Amino acid sequence: MRPLREYIDELRSLDQNNIGSWPTWAYGLSIAIVSLVIMLIAGWYFVLPKRDELESAVQKEQTLREQFRARQAEVANLEAYRAQLAQMQAAFGNLLAQLPSQTEVPSLLRDISQARSANGLDEQLFKPEPEVSRDFYAELPNDLVVTGDFHQFGRFVSDVAALPRIVTIDDVKIEPVGTRPGNTTQPDSNPLRMSLTATTYRYLDGRSQAKTTRGTASKTQTGTRR
């Protein structure tokens, strides 16, 4: 086997103008070098840009796969969402059913008065306040002042809470009234005064909501003219 130095010396002595005189191994080596250079140039100009496009396509595929999984999960839970929506609508309907209409409000106020009378409370004040309109319902606050003892107050509040319609009790204040005439030895029998605000609610139908909207708009225009 010839030493490497001889091959190098022979390469240096090759005539570049007469390639046909080159030995076979030198001719093959030159072809291999030229082919390698061409492949590197082709890879630089053609393969690398395609590689960037490939990486971008792979990332896009991953994004689409994640979106598909999310959509698939939404579809899988669609029936559960529908069932939950139906339950919420039913609960909302039950809540609306507890809001009396305009014609039922007087009977509801009578029920509150009957609960007071049934528990032996003396009424000192029952004053309906102006109605407050909300989105789809109206609040009807009523100031109430009664006298009695703690047990009577507790039973009255319990009876009001048990009414089929919604009634909320706020601003409760209890204070002594004084000693009953002729009773100086039984402090538990001393009457107490309880003041509170019992708020009932009325459902606003389409006409009532329209009137409320027109009334609000009219007040706004009046205020603007001023």
Backbone as CSV, one residue per row, in Angstrom:
resi,resn,N_x,N_y,N_z,CA_x,CA_y,CA_z,C_x,C_y,C_z
1,MET,0.843,-1.193,0.000,0.000,0.000,0.000,0.881,1.248,0.000
2,ARG,0.593,2.139,-0.895,1.409,3.355,-1.037,1.185,4.275,0.164
3,PRO,2.225,4.957,0.588,2.066,5.897,1.708,1.251,7.124,1.270
4,LEU,0.625,7.785,2.238,-0.230,8.932,1.978,0.545,10.076,1.347
5,ARG,1.793,10.250,1.737,2.583,11.354,1.201,2.706,11.242,-0.324
6,GLU,2.829,10.020,-0.847,2.944,9.852,-2.306,1.667,10.303,-3.016
7,TYR,0.515,10.006,-2.421,-0.752,10.464,-3.022,-0.817,11.992,-3.029
8,ILE,-0.366,12.585,-1.954,-0.407,14.059,-1.881,0.537,14.666,-2.912
9,ASP,1.729,14.101,-3.015,2.674,14.626,-4.003,2.144,14.446,-5.419
10,GLU,1.460,13.338,-5.665,0.922,13.088,-7.004,-0.228,14.042,-7.316
11,LEU,-1.008,14.374,-6.302,-2.091,15.348,-6.508,-1.524,16.706,-6.884
12,ARG,-0.426,17.094,-6.241,0.176,18.392,-6.522,0.746,18.449,-7.947
13,SER,1.149,17.308,-8.454,1.773,17.303,-9.783,0.784,17.076,-10.930
14,LEU,-0.517,16.968,-10.631,-1.512,16.735,-11.674,-1.627,17.950,-12.570
15,ASP,-1.852,17.717,-13.857,-2.038,18.779,-14.843,-3.526,19.108,-14.914
16,GLN,-3.907,20.308,-14.422,-5.315,20.685,-14.390,-5.890,20.911,-15.781
17,ASN,-5.008,21.138,-16.785,-5.484,21.341,-18.145,-5.650,20.023,-18.909
18,ASN,-5.208,18.938,-18.322,-5.310,17.644,-18.995,-5.850,16.629,-17.985
19,ILE,-7.168,16.715,-17.770,-7.807,15.851,-16.781,-7.757,14.397,-17.220
20,GLY,-7.736,14.175,-18.517,-7.730,12.797,-18.988,-6.481,12.034,-18.610
21,SER,-5.407,12.760,-18.266,-4.160,12.092,-17.884,-4.113,11.749,-16.413
22,TRP,-5.160,12.126,-15.678,-5.162,11.873,-14.234,-5.361,10.383,-13.977
23,PRO,-4.788,9.893,-12.902,-5.042,8.504,-12.525,-6.493,8.330,-12.074
24,THR,-6.932,7.093,-12.089,-8.349,6.812,-11.775,-8.738,7.279,-10.383
25,TRP,-7.878,7.052,-9.427,-8.240,7.429,-8.058,-8.365,8.942,-7.899
26,ALA,-7.506,9.702,-8.615,-7.578,11.163,-8.538,-8.839,11.680,-9.228
27,TYR,-9.174,11.043,-10.358,-10.375,11.448,-11.089,-11.623,11.184,-10.224
28,GLY,-11.672,10.004,-9.585,-12.819,9.684,-8.722,-12.900,10.606,-7.520
29,LEU,-11.723,10.954,-6.965,-11.733,11.860,-5.814,-12.254,13.232,-6.185
30,SER,-11.867,13.722,-7.360,-12.348,15.039,-7.803,-13.856,15.030,-8.023
31,ILE,-14.354,13.929,-8.596,-15.816,13.836,-8.804,-16.548,13.826,-7.449
32,ALA,-15.999,13.103,-6.480,-16.627,13.044,-5.155,-16.653,14.423,-4.488
33,ILE,-15.532,15.182,-4.640,-15.466,16.512,-4.029,-16.471,17.454,-4.676
34,VAL,-16.538,17.415,-6.028,-17.486,18.282,-6.741,-18.915,17.923,-6.360
35,SER,-19.194,16.606,-6.263,-20.550,16.175,-5.895,-20.908,16.655,-4.489
36,LEU,-19.941,16.597,-3.565,-20.187,17.042,-2.195,-20.483,18.534,-2.142
37,VAL,-19.715,19.308,-2.925,-19.945,20.758,-2.971,-21.329,21.060,-3.519
38,ILE,-21.711,20.354,-4.599,-23.048,20.572,-5.192,-24.146,20.231,-4.186
39,MET,-23.967,19.144,-3.426,-24.975,18.752,-2.432,-25.086,19.780,-1.314
40,LEU,-23.929,20.318,-0.901,-23.977,21.345,0.145,-24.687,22.598,-0.336
41,ILE,-24.404,23.008,-1.583,-25.069,24.196,-2.134,-26.561,23.958,-2.286
42,ALA,-26.939,22.784,-2.783,-28.354,22.464,-2.951,-29.063,22.419,-1.595
43,GLY,-28.385,21.847,-0.606,-28.996,21.806,0.722,-29.184,23.186,1.316
44,TRP,-28.215,24.054,1.080,-28.302,25.422,1.612,-29.452,26.206,1.001
45,TYR,-29.636,26.074,-0.303,-30.639,26.881,-1.003,-32.017,26.223,-1.059
46,PHE,-32.080,24.912,-0.938,-33.369,24.244,-1.134,-33.854,23.482,0.102
47,VAL,-32.952,22.796,0.774,-33.389,21.949,1.879,-33.681,22.760,3.138
48,LEU,-32.792,23.712,3.484,-32.992,24.472,4.717,-34.315,25.234,4.728
49,PRO,-34.691,25.974,3.640,-36.003,26.634,3.666,-37.147,25.650,3.869
50,LYS,-37.085,24.488,3.222,-38.133,23.492,3.386,-38.185,22.962,4.823
51,ARG,-37.008,22.936,5.451,-36.974,22.473,6.834,-37.722,23.440,7.748
52,ASP,-37.551,24.745,7.510,-38.289,25.732,8.288,-39.791,25.581,8.067
53,GLU,-40.165,25.351,6.789,-41.581,25.147,6.505,-42.105,23.896,7.188
54,LEU,-41.294,22.863,7.239,-41.698,21.632,7.896,-41.913,21.845,9.391
55,GLU,-41.000,22.582,10.038,-41.150,22.852,11.463,-42.414,23.670,11.726
56,SER,-42.673,24.650,10.846,-43.887,25.451,10.992,-45.141,24.592,10.829
57,ALA,-45.091,23.673,9.856,-46.235,22.783,9.638,-46.454,21.862,10.838
58,VAL,-45.365,21.388,11.443,-45.480,20.521,12.615,-46.116,21.281,13.786
59,GLN,-45.692,22.530,14.006,-46.274,23.332,15.072,-47.757,23.601,14.818
60,LYS,-48.082,23.879,13.549,-49.483,24.114,13.205,-50.312,22.850,13.446
61,GLU,-49.740,21.706,13.124,-50.447,20.452,13.355,-50.717,20.248,14.841
62,GLN,-49.734,20.551,15.676,-49.924,20.408,17.115,-51.031,21.334,17.627
63,THR,-51.041,22.579,17.097,-52.087,23.523,17.495,-53.460,23.013,17.086
64,LEU,-53.570,22.507,15.858,-54.845,21.979,15.386,-55.286,20.767,16.206
65,ARG,-54.334,19.925,16.584,-54.676,18.769,17.405,-55.232,19.204,18.763
66,GLU,-54.608,20.232,19.370,-55.086,20.732,20.657,-56.488,21.337,20.512
67,GLN,-56.713,22.100,19.432,-58.045,22.653,19.196,-59.070,21.550,18.998
68,PHE,-58.671,20.506,18.291,-59.582,19.389,18.059,-59.946,18.702,19.373
69,ARG,-58.944,18.502,20.233,-59.218,17.870,21.532,-60.167,18.734,22.366
70,ALA,-59.957,20.069,22.319,-60.835,20.966,23.075,-62.263,20.899,22.539
71,ARG,-62.419,20.927,21.209,-63.746,20.831,20.601,-64.388,19.484,20.939
72,GLN,-63.586,18.440,20.911,-64.101,17.113,21.215,-64.609,17.043,22.657
73,ALA,-63.865,17.685,23.580,-64.301,17.705,24.982,-65.600,18.492,25.136
74,GLU,-65.724,19.611,24.396,-66.953,20.405,24.464,-68.147,19.602,23.962
75,VAL,-67.945,18.892,22.850,-69.032,18.081,22.311,-69.404,16.971,23.283
76,ALA,-68.409,16.365,23.916,-68.678,15.286,24.862,-69.481,15.780,26.062
77,ASN,-69.246,17.048,26.468,-69.951,17.609,27.628,-71.204,18.381,27.246
78,LEU,-71.563,18.382,25.957,-72.701,19.173,25.500,-73.986,18.725,26.178
79,GLU,-74.201,17.428,26.277,-75.419,16.925,26.902,-75.480,17.315,28.376
80,ALA,-74.324,17.262,29.036,-74.293,17.664,30.447,-74.605,19.147,30.592
81,TYR,-74.075,19.961,29.662,-74.378,21.393,29.696,-75.866,21.642,29.480
82,ARG,-76.450,20.918,28.539,-77.879,21.088,28.274,-78.721,20.699,29.490
83,ALA,-78.348,19.599,30.131,-79.083,19.177,31.328,-78.950,20.212,32.444
84,GLN,-77.735,20.751,32.596,-77.526,21.772,33.620,-78.327,23.025,33.308
85,LEU,-78.381,23.409,32.018,-79.156,24.579,31.627,-80.634,24.365,31.908
86,ALA,-81.136,23.151,31.619,-82.539,22.851,31.889,-82.833,22.943,33.387
87,GLN,-81.915,22.464,34.221,-82.097,22.557,35.664,-82.110,24.011,36.134
88,MET,-81.211,24.822,35.559,-81.173,26.235,35.940,-82.451,26.947,35.519
89,GLN,-82.958,26.635,34.313,-84.199,27.245,33.864,-85.369,26.828,34.746
90,ALA,-85.382,25.550,35.154,-86.453,25.083,36.035,-86.383,25.779,37.394
91,ALA,-85.151,25.923,37.920,-84.987,26.602,39.210,-85.405,28.068,39.108
92,PHE,-85.066,28.694,37.972,-85.458,30.091,37.779,-86.971,30.208,37.684
93,GLY,-87.593,29.232,37.000,-89.052,29.248,36.908,-89.705,29.081,38.267
94,ASN,-89.131,28.197,39.104,-89.673,28.026,40.459,-89.519,29.299,41.283
95,LEU,-88.395,29.990,41.073,-88.189,31.249,41.792,-89.199,32.300,41.356
96,LEU,-89.445,32.376,40.039,-90.435,33.341,39.541,-91.830,33.011,40.067
97,ALA,-92.103,31.708,40.240,-93.430,31.317,40.731,-93.667,31.812,42.154
98,GLN,-92.583,32.082,42.890,-92.726,32.592,44.249,-92.898,34.106,44.284
99,LEU,-92.816,34.747,43.134,-93.047,36.192,43.081,-94.507,36.435,42.728
100,PRO,-95.261,37.061,43.602,-96.681,37.257,43.314,-96.889,38.279,42.199
101,SER,-98.047,38.187,41.561,-98.425,39.173,40.564,-99.032,40.381,41.277
102,GLN,-99.433,41.356,40.483,-99.998,42.579,41.050,-101.245,42.280,41.881
103,THR,-102.087,41.349,41.384,-103.342,41.061,42.069,-103.144,40.235,43.336
104,GLU,-101.979,39.575,43.485,-101.737,38.725,44.648,-101.059,39.461,45.793
105,VAL,-100.579,40.659,45.561,-99.860,41.388,46.599,-100.751,41.700,47.795
106,PRO,-101.983,42.187,47.622,-102.820,42.475,48.806,-103.046,41.248,49.689
107,SER,-103.257,40.066,49.059,-103.472,38.857,49.861,-102.209,38.475,50.622
108,LEU,-101.037,38.727,50.029,-99.780,38.440,50.717,-99.614,39.345,51.924
109,LEU,-99.977,40.606,51.783,-99.895,41.529,52.921,-100.874,41.112,54.015
110,ARG,-102.051,40.592,53.615,-102.995,40.090,54.607,-102.426,38.880,55.344
111,ASP,-101.685,38.030,54.610,-101.064,36.868,55.256,-100.061,37.314,56.320
112,ILE,-99.305,38.363,56.030,-98.345,38.878,57.017,-99.087,39.430,58.232
113,SER,-100.174,40.138,57.985,-100.967,40.693,59.088,-101.603,39.581,59.920
114,GLN,-102.063,38.520,59.262,-102.648,37.396,59.985,-101.598,36.677,60.837
115,ALA,-100.361,36.562,60.305,-99.286,35.948,61.089,-99.004,36.773,62.333
116,ARG,-99.062,38.085,62.211,-98.869,38.952,63.385,-99.982,38.736,64.400
117,SER,-101.240,38.721,63.915,-102.378,38.564,64.823,-102.401,37.186,65.467
118,ALA,-102.033,36.129,64.692,-102.069,34.770,65.228,-101.055,34.570,66.339
119,ASN,-100.001,35.357,66.369,-98.975,35.219,67.398,-99.154,36.228,68.535
120,GLY,-100.298,36.921,68.543,-100.625,37.797,69.661,-99.829,39.081,69.708
121,LEU,-99.315,39.538,68.583,-98.559,40.776,68.558,-99.495,41.956,68.344
122,ASP,-99.216,43.049,69.054,-99.993,44.279,68.881,-99.326,45.140,67.819
123,GLU,-100.103,45.532,66.854,-99.564,46.333,65.747,-99.631,47.814,66.090
124,GLN,-98.494,48.461,65.995,-98.436,49.899,66.207,-98.276,50.664,64.891
125,LEU,-97.680,50.015,63.904,-97.480,50.692,62.624,-97.390,49.647,61.520
126,PHE,-98.078,49.911,60.429,-97.925,49.121,59.202,-97.998,50.114,58.038
127,LYS,-96.813,50.426,57.484,-96.734,51.507,56.498,-96.072,50.994,55.222
128,PRO,-96.841,50.813,54.154,-96.234,50.438,52.862,-95.407,51.589,52.306
129,GLU,-94.192,51.280,51.867,-93.311,52.267,51.268,-93.434,52.218,49.734
130,PRO,-92.910,53.220,49.028,-93.008,53.228,47.557,-92.326,51.999,46.939
131,GLU,-92.906,51.545,45.861,-92.386,50.372,45.150,-91.075,50.715,44.445
132,VAL,-90.134,49.777,44.468,-88.832,49.953,43.822,-88.738,48.940,42.682
133,SER,-88.633,49.406,41.446,-88.599,48.521,40.284,-87.171,48.083,39.988
134,ARG,-87.025,46.796,39.699,-85.755,46.211,39.278,-85.892,45.739,37.836
135,ASP,-85.017,44.812,37.413,-85.022,44.354,36.024,-86.327,43.667,35.651
136,PHE,-86.686,42.608,36.375,-87.900,41.867,36.043,-88.810,41.703,37.259
137,TYR,-88.515,42.399,38.340,-89.360,42.324,39.523,-89.361,43.681,40.215
138,ALA,-90.284,43.835,41.162,-90.382,45.069,41.926,-90.358,44.732,43.412
139,GLU,-89.712,45.579,44.185,-89.657,45.419,45.627,-90.739,46.289,46.266
140,LEU,-91.451,45.698,47.251,-92.502,46.434,47.960,-92.184,46.404,49.456
141,PRO,-91.395,47.347,49.948,-91.042,47.367,51.372,-92.215,47.867,52.227
142,ASN,-92.337,47.306,53.408,-93.399,47.694,54.339,-92.785,47.837,55.728
143,ASP,-92.898,49.026,56.301,-92.405,49.259,57.658,-93.442,48.747,58.647
144,LEU,-92.983,47.978,59.618,-93.880,47.342,60.583,-93.311,47.516,61.986
145,VAL,-94.183,47.921,62.909,-93.815,48.048,64.320,-94.858,47.297,65.130
146,VAL,-94.397,46.325,65.945,-95.301,45.505,66.768,-94.722,45.418,68.165
147,THR,-95.573,45.047,69.110,-95.139,44.845,70.494,-95.497,43.429,70.923
148,GLY,-94.673,42.874,71.805,-94.875,41.516,72.298,-93.629,41.061,73.024
149,ASP,-93.403,39.752,73.074,-92.196,39.236,73.707,-91.340,38.488,72.681
150,PHE,-90.178,37.994,73.145,-89.248,37.343,72.230,-89.857,36.114,71.563
151,HIS,-90.606,35.329,72.323,-91.191,34.110,71.773,-92.201,34.450,70.671
152,GLN,-92.991,35.464,70.898,-93.958,35.885,69.883,-93.242,36.393,68.621
153,PHE,-92.165,37.164,68.849,-91.405,37.657,67.692,-90.840,36.489,66.885
154,GLY,-90.284,35.499,67.581,-89.691,34.359,66.886,-90.712,33.583,66.079
155,ARG,-91.901,33.343,66.672,-92.932,32.611,65.947,-93.442,33.409,64.751
156,PHE,-93.545,34.721,64.913,-94.009,35.569,63.804,-93.032,35.524,62.626
157,VAL,-91.757,35.675,62.939,-90.755,35.643,61.871,-90.737,34.274,61.201
158,SER,-90.885,33.206,61.979,-90.905,31.858,61.408,-92.104,31.668,60.488
159,ASP,-93.277,32.178,60.902,-94.478,32.046,60.071,-94.340,32.838,58.776
160,VAL,-93.741,34.005,58.851,-93.554,34.810,57.631,-92.586,34.108,56.681
161,ALA,-91.521,33.511,57.233,-90.560,32.804,56.391,-91.186,31.587,55.720
162,ALA,-92.229,31.016,56.339,-92.875,29.821,55.788,-93.940,30.146,54.748
163,LEU,-94.203,31.407,54.484,-95.197,31.766,53.469,-94.746,31.271,52.098
164,PRO,-95.700,30.916,51.232,-95.319,30.395,49.904,-94.664,31.438,49.015
165,ARG,-94.841,32.694,49.308,-94.205,33.762,48.539,-92.966,34.271,49.264
166,ILE,-92.076,34.904,48.488,-90.821,35.390,49.064,-91.064,36.677,49.853
167,VAL,-90.655,36.656,51.121,-90.712,37.841,51.976,-89.382,37.905,52.734
168,THR,-88.707,39.018,52.655,-87.464,39.198,53.399,-87.686,40.214,54.507
169,ILE,-87.042,39.993,55.637,-87.178,40.869,56.798,-85.822,41.492,57.085
170,ASP,-85.776,42.797,57.105,-84.531,43.535,57.305,-84.741,44.624,58.355
171,ASP,-83.616,45.219,58.753,-83.617,46.370,59.677,-84.408,46.078,60.956
172,VAL,-84.176,44.910,61.532,-84.890,44.519,62.749,-84.271,45.233,63.953
173,LYS,-85.137,45.823,64.763,-84.686,46.491,65.989,-85.671,46.151,67.099
174,ILE,-85.134,45.681,68.226,-85.968,45.306,69.362,-85.531,46.138,70.565
175,GLU,-86.513,46.745,71.261,-86.221,47.576,72.411,-87.360,47.459,73.419
176,PRO,-87.066,47.652,74.690,-88.133,47.560,75.694,-89.103,48.726,75.587
177,VAL,-90.345,48.426,75.931,-91.372,49.465,75.880,-91.597,50.039,77.275
178,GLY,-91.450,49.208,78.289,-91.709,49.633,79.664,-92.404,48.510,80.401
179,THR,-92.725,48.727,81.643,-93.384,47.733,82.487,-94.884,47.837,82.364
180,ARG,-95.514,46.695,82.208,-96.961,46.689,82.131,-97.554,47.175,83.453
181,PRO,-98.682,47.848,83.411,-99.302,48.337,84.657,-99.588,47.191,85.627
182,GLY,-99.240,47.371,86.895,-99.509,46.385,87.925,-98.547,45.226,87.937
183,ASN,-97.507,45.223,87.072,-96.564,44.107,87.030,-95.179,44.640,87.303
184,THR,-94.695,44.379,88.496,-93.356,44.851,88.870,-92.444,43.712,89.270
185,THR,-92.968,42.478,89.259,-92.179,41.334,89.747,-91.809,40.361,88.650
186,GLN,-92.366,40.480,87.462,-92.087,39.554,86.369,-91.497,40.324,85.173
187,PRO,-90.165,40.474,85.171,-89.545,41.241,84.086,-89.721,40.572,82.735
188,ASP,-89.888,39.214,82.713,-90.032,38.548,81.424,-91.318,38.919,80.722
189,SER,-92.306,39.417,81.512,-93.585,39.773,80.899,-93.601,41.197,80.387
190,ASN,-92.521,41.952,80.585,-92.471,43.316,80.080,-92.530,43.301,78.568
191,PRO,-93.360,44.141,77.950,-93.475,44.125,76.488,-92.224,44.705,75.822
192,LEU,-91.997,44.233,74.631,-90.898,44.719,73.809,-91.470,45.263,72.512
193,ARG,-90.758,46.200,71.962,-91.167,46.768,70.676,-90.185,46.288,69.597
194,MET,-90.716,45.741,68.515,-89.889,45.300,67.383,-90.301,46.080,66.136
195,SER,-89.331,46.750,65.566,-89.543,47.435,64.292,-88.733,46.729,63.212
196,LEU,-89.301,46.608,62.034,-88.637,45.902,60.935,-89.204,46.374,59.612
197,THR,-88.526,45.942,58.559,-88.990,46.195,57.194,-89.223,44.848,56.520
198,ALA,-90.484,44.555,56.232,-90.839,43.324,55.528,-91.011,43.655,54.045
199,THR,-90.133,43.083,53.219,-90.141,43.389,51.792,-90.715,42.215,51.017
200,THR,-91.781,42.501,50.278,-92.339,41.514,49.361,-91.877,41.860,47.944
201,TYR,-92.078,40.920,47.049,-91.586,41.091,45.674,-92.715,40.775,44.701
202,ARG,-92.762,41.553,43.636,-93.787,41.358,42.613,-93.125,41.170,41.262
203,TYR,-93.600,40.180,40.519,-93.055,39.922,39.182,-93.583,40.959,38.209
204,LEU,-92.680,41.531,37.423,-93.066,42.513,36.408,-93.279,41.797,35.079
205,ASP,-94.508,41.810,34.598,-94.761,41.222,33.282,-94.313,42.190,32.198
206,GLY,-94.568,41.851,30.945,-94.114,42.686,29.834,-94.662,44.094,29.889
207,ARG,-95.933,44.241,30.222,-96.526,45.575,30.286,-95.932,46.399,31.416
208,SER,-95.761,45.750,32.574,-95.198,46.476,33.714,-93.775,46.922,33.429
209,GLN,-92.986,46.039,32.770,-91.615,46.417,32.435,-91.604,47.566,31.439
210,ALA,-92.541,47.556,30.478,-92.608,48.644,29.500,-92.955,49.956,30.180
211,LYS,-93.918,49.920,31.131,-94.274,51.136,31.855,-93.087,51.652,32.664
212,THR,-92.373,50.709,33.291,-91.204,51.113,34.080,-90.143,51.750,33.206
213,THR,-89.932,51.172,32.010,-88.935,51.720,31.082,-89.337,53.099,30.606
214,ARG,-90.634,53.251,30.262,-91.102,54.570,29.802,-91.007,55.598,30.917
215,GLY,-91.342,55.161,32.156,-91.253,56.088,33.273,-89.833,56.535,33.535
216,THR,-88.894,55.605,33.437,-87.484,55.958,33.629,-86.998,56.890,32.543
217,ALA,-87.388,56.608,31.282,-86.983,57.461,30.166,-87.569,58.853,30.307
218,SER,-88.843,58.931,30.764,-89.480,60.233,30.932,-88.769,61.049,32.002
219,LYS,-88.397,60.384,33.116,-87.680,61.102,34.178,-86.331,61.593,33.683
220,THR,-85.688,60.764,32.872,-84.371,61.142,32.341,-84.476,62.346,31.426
221,GLN,-85.514,62.352,30.536,-85.708,63.485,29.632,-86.044,64.747,30.400
222,THR,-86.883,64.601,31.449,-87.243,65.773,32.254,-86.021,66.352,32.932
223,GLY,-85.198,65.459,33.470,-83.987,65.935,34.116,-83.045,66.601,33.140
224,THR,-83.016,66.118,31.875,-82.143,66.709,30.861,-82.624,68.091,30.475
225,ARG,-83.967,68.240,30.331,-84.504,69.557,29.962,-84.182,70.598,31.022
226,ARG,-84.269,70.158,32.279,-83.933,71.104,33.354,-82.483,71.539,33.251
